[in-house]
């Protein structure tokens, strides 16, 4: 399920997908450096999608950030972090490294952000990480989310990464989702036919500034995921990258 909303009766959690509802279609040919997938520790090596429950993004050699609601109540030994996943599905699984979490830390200055410290192995290093930056709320700034989830209601999840174009909008449009001053509200651009839906929780949100990508947040919550539905996206403080 996937989290978007205030009350439990309307909250959707952008998380789990069933292995029987997976699409092998590649919507994005490649992902920016640092994208990660969270899977149960018992996930078989040749079928990671079967237990993929959230996305994340690597912000340093030993820290991956995700949505707090993805890992609340979990222990470090209950899941693994898949770094630089190319394909999560049998028989074409490919990824950079399978990292073991050591610690889960809630970022106290953010309502829905967690930092996962992972074991420092050679597979963690050398990933071309995208620099952290403050979100630019100008609706002319190229903004997009990346993840393995659905991009429209009822659509199958994806074995490979998808991108969803976004544009920042007034926080008032997300007021019924309990938006705070560390979060931003965004919708797909006019005419778009996709949105961040189940399976995108915790995944990165990027903006392009003068041709360079910047990591400005992660997918959090909202109400619904039609192309007209606004969503709440959590910002990432610079100190989140410190273990």
C-alpha positions, 0 to 999 in steps of 0.5 A: 500500500502507499501513504498519501493522506491524513486519516487512516481511512484515506491514507495510501502508503506508496509501498508494497507491490505484489509479484503477480502484478509486476510489469517488465516494461522499462519506463526510464532507461537509466536511473540517477546515481544512488537509487535504492530498493528496500526488500525483505532480508529473505528475498531470494537473490533471483527475485527481489521484486517479490518482497520489495516494499519501498524505495530509497536513495543513497546519500553517502557511502554508508547512508540511505534515506527513505520515508520513515513510514517505510521502516517504522517498526522494522528492525535492521535485520528484517530487510536489505538495501539494494544499491543501484538496482537495474532490474528487480525481477526474475530472471533478469535481476541486476544490481550493484550491491546488496547492503545490510542495514546496521541502524535505522534512525528517524530524522527528528527534524522531518516528519517522514524521513529515516536514515539507514546506516548500511555496512561499509563494503566495496559495493557501497563506494564508487556510486555517482551520488547526486548532491543534496540541495534545497528544493526550488519551488518555481514551477518552471524547474524540471522536477521528477521522482524515480521509483519502481511503483505504479504511475497510475491507479491500478497499474502494475509495478515495474521491474525497472525504474520509472520516472514521474514528472512533477511541478511544485505547487502551493502548499495549500493544495496539500493542506488536508495531507498535513503538510509541514514547513519541511515538506513541499507539495507537487502535482504532475504537469498539466496534461501528464498521465502519470503520478507517484502511486503505490511503490514510490514511497521513499524514492528520490525526487530530483531537480535539474539546475543549469543542467546538473541534477540535485537531490531535493527530497523523497516521496512521502504521501498524498490522497489518490494518485491520478494525474490531478492529485497533489502529493507531499514530498519530504525534504532532506537536510544535509546532516542526514548523510552523516551516519 
